[in-house]
Amino acid sequence: MEQIVILTEKAAEQVKQMMKESGEENVYFRVGVYGGGCSGLSYAMGFDHQKREEDHEFEQDGLRILVDKESALVLKGTTIDYEQGAMGGGFTIHNPNAIASCGCGSSFRTATHAGTPEEC
């Protein structure tokens, strides 16, 4: 199956560490998009025990990754990184399909998907 999103080595290691710490080592890592946020679409990442019929599944660095069919349309080519700084760490997302994003970077819209913008 085609890889929709790419995790950097640091991001993949962080996801594996989070799985280990939560006792969820044999699960899928789900990446998706839902309507909302200042710009209309927001990112979602988490662990999932079940693959759905409409999911794209691929593997990277030993992680089984799921992206639902609708999210795949706006996530294709997206890179997820993990950065550690003085104030802690966090995932950063570079989505080449995003044409606008909010100041905090957690919501966006694409040329073909406006989502459901909310007031900030």
Secondary structure, 3 states (H helix, E strand, C coil): CCCCEEECHHHHHHHHHHHHHHCCCCCEEEEEEEECCCCCEEEEEEEECCCCCCEEEEEECCEEEEEEHHHHHHHCCEEEEEEEECCEEEEEEECCCEEEECCCCCEEEECCCCCCCCCC
